[in-house]
Structure formats: C-alpha cells, structure tokens
Amino acid sequence: ALWDIRGKVFGMPLYKVLGGAVRKDIPFSEYFSFRAAQDGAGGEMTSEAIVEYCLKMREEHGSTIFEGKLIMGDPELEIRTVRMLREALGNKAQIRLDSNMQWSLTTARWVLREIEPFNIRNYE
C-alpha cells in the first residue's frame, strides 16, 4: 500500500515505481478440487468430473495451467485423477498439485512415484 501511495504522489503507476514492467501477460492458473455442489456450482466429486471441469475451463478460458487439491484421503483416487488429467489435457498443459499435508511420508513417496510419469510441474 505504501508503494502505491508513493506512486500516486509522483504520478507514476506502481509497476514503474517498482522498476518497470517485466512482462505484458501473466498466465492464469485454473484451480480445481473435489467439491460438492452448492448453489449451482461445483459437483466435481469424481475423477471424471474433475477432468470434465478442467477441459471446460480450457475451452472457455484458454487455460493451460491447472492447479488442484486432490484431498479425498484416497491416494489411488488421486493417482487415477492425475493420470486422467494428463491424458485429457495433453503434455503441453501444466499440472500442479497440493495434497494439503494429508499424506504420511511413506504415502507421499508412493504417490509421487506413481504420478512421476505424468510430468507434474510441482507438488506441495
């Protein structure tokens, strides 16, 4: 906020106060997760529904980066979903995952070994 005030005082946009533009476009990351339907939104409670949602976002918004929390407590479901996402989105899409610290170290190592072939950009 203080940098913004400084820019206003000098009549400069914030990006110039901070040294200038680094890029013109910033890619958007589409977010997905297993979620119950609520008020006409959501309802992605299966691997198939997650894939369908991501494909819809790619079609509607041109999304190429997909980040999701697959935290249903079933590592086999997470692995299956990741496999299906990669198959549906192709190799050009970036997939990022976050398990929200739900796995033990042993389970996390197993899940990571299983999803390694699917070229996941990062896994938190």
C-alpha positions as CSV (number, residue, x, y, z in Angstrom):
1,A,0.0,0.0,0.0
2,L,2.9,2.4,0.8
3,W,4.4,1.8,-2.6
4,D,1.1,2.6,-4.2
5,I,0.9,5.8,-2.3
6,R,4.4,6.7,-3.4
7,G,3.4,6.1,-7.0
8,K,0.3,8.3,-6.6
9,V,2.4,11.1,-5.1
10,F,4.8,11.0,-8.1
11,G,2.0,10.4,-10.6
12,M,3.5,7.1,-11.6
13,P,1.9,3.6,-12.0
14,L,3.1,1.1,-9.4
15,Y,4.9,-1.0,-11.9
16,K,7.1,2.0,-12.8
17,V,7.8,2.8,-9.1
18,L,9.0,-0.8,-8.7
19,G,11.4,-0.6,-11.7
20,G,9.3,-1.2,-14.8
21,A,7.3,-3.9,-16.5
22,V,8.8,-7.3,-16.6
23,R,6.1,-8.9,-18.8
24,K,3.0,-7.9,-20.6
25,D,1.0,-11.0,-19.9
26,I,0.7,-13.1,-16.8
27,P,-0.6,-16.7,-17.3
28,F,-3.7,-17.6,-15.3
29,S,-3.7,-20.8,-13.2
30,E,-7.1,-22.6,-13.2
31,Y,-7.9,-24.1,-9.8
32,F,-9.7,-27.5,-9.3
33,S,-10.6,-29.8,-6.5
34,F,-13.1,-32.4,-5.4
35,R,-16.0,-30.3,-4.3
36,A,-19.7,-30.8,-3.5
37,A,-22.4,-29.0,-5.5
38,Q,-23.5,-25.8,-3.9
39,D,-25.7,-23.0,-5.2
40,G,-25.4,-24.3,-8.8
41,A,-21.6,-24.5,-8.8
42,G,-19.2,-27.4,-8.1
43,G,-20.2,-31.0,-8.0
44,E,-16.9,-32.4,-9.1
45,M,-16.7,-35.4,-6.8
46,T,-15.2,-38.0,-9.3
47,S,-12.1,-38.1,-11.4
48,E,-14.2,-37.9,-14.5
49,A,-15.9,-34.7,-13.2
50,I,-12.5,-33.1,-12.4
51,V,-11.3,-33.8,-15.9
52,E,-14.6,-32.5,-17.5
53,Y,-14.3,-29.3,-15.4
54,C,-10.6,-28.7,-16.5
55,L,-11.5,-29.4,-20.1
56,K,-14.4,-26.9,-19.8
57,M,-12.1,-24.3,-18.4
58,R,-9.5,-24.8,-21.1
59,E,-12.3,-24.4,-23.7
60,E,-13.9,-21.4,-22.1
61,H,-10.8,-19.5,-21.0
62,G,-7.9,-21.0,-22.9
63,S,-6.4,-22.2,-19.6
64,T,-3.1,-24.1,-19.9
65,I,-2.1,-24.2,-16.2
66,F,-4.2,-26.3,-13.8
67,E,-3.6,-26.4,-10.0
68,G,-5.6,-28.6,-7.8
69,K,-6.1,-30.0,-4.3
70,L,-6.9,-33.7,-4.5
71,I,-7.6,-34.3,-0.8
72,M,-10.2,-37.0,-0.5
73,G,-7.9,-39.2,1.6
74,D,-7.6,-41.9,-1.1
75,P,-4.2,-42.0,-2.8
76,E,-5.4,-44.3,-5.5
77,L,-8.1,-41.9,-6.4
78,E,-5.5,-39.0,-6.6
79,I,-3.3,-41.1,-8.8
80,R,-6.1,-42.1,-11.1
81,T,-7.3,-38.4,-11.4
82,V,-3.8,-37.2,-12.2
83,R,-3.4,-39.9,-14.9
84,M,-6.8,-39.0,-16.4
85,L,-6.0,-35.3,-16.3
86,R,-2.7,-35.8,-18.2
87,E,-4.4,-38.0,-20.8
88,A,-7.2,-35.5,-21.3
89,L,-5.1,-32.2,-21.2
90,G,-2.1,-33.5,-23.1
91,N,1.6,-32.8,-22.5
92,K,1.5,-29.1,-23.1
93,A,-0.7,-28.3,-20.1
94,Q,1.0,-27.7,-16.7
95,I,-0.5,-29.6,-13.8
96,R,0.3,-28.5,-10.3
97,L,-0.9,-30.4,-7.2
98,D,-1.3,-29.8,-3.5
99,S,-2.2,-32.7,-1.1
100,N,-2.6,-30.2,1.8
101,M,-0.3,-32.3,4.0
102,Q,-2.7,-35.2,4.2
103,W,-0.2,-38.0,3.4
104,S,2.3,-39.7,5.7
105,L,5.9,-39.6,4.4
106,T,5.6,-43.2,3.1
107,T,2.3,-42.5,1.3
108,A,3.6,-39.3,-0.2
109,R,6.7,-41.1,-1.6
110,W,4.4,-43.8,-3.1
111,V,2.0,-41.2,-4.6
112,L,5.0,-39.2,-6.1
113,R,6.5,-42.3,-7.6
114,E,3.2,-43.3,-9.2
115,I,2.5,-39.8,-10.7
116,E,6.1,-39.2,-11.9
117,P,5.3,-40.4,-15.5
118,F,2.6,-37.7,-15.8
119,N,5.0,-34.7,-15.8
120,I,3.6,-32.8,-12.8
121,R,5.0,-29.3,-12.6
122,N,5.1,-29.2,-8.8
123,Y,3.6,-31.0,-5.9
124,E,3.1,-29.4,-2.5
